[in-house]
Amino acid sequence: MMAGGELIAWLLDAGEIEGFDIHVIPTLIGAGIPVGAPRHLDVPLRLRSVRKCPDGGVRLRYEVARQNL
């Protein structure tokens, strides 16, 4: 699913996100898009894999680390 920061923040609050695939594409001009709301800057993530793409970008696959209750 592709979504904006507010939807991602809502889903993180609900515990409904298991992971993220983040595609990084280098640009010379432009700005990035926030992945989530500022309250989620400390979401524990584990890097699961990195893949180099033919266009020079990379795909970073993260798992949301679940805390033991």
Summary of the structure (lengths in Angstrom):
residues: 69
radius of gyration: 13.3
end to end distance: 27.7
largest distance: 44.4
contacts: 122
relative contact order: 0.29
helix: 17%
strand: 30%
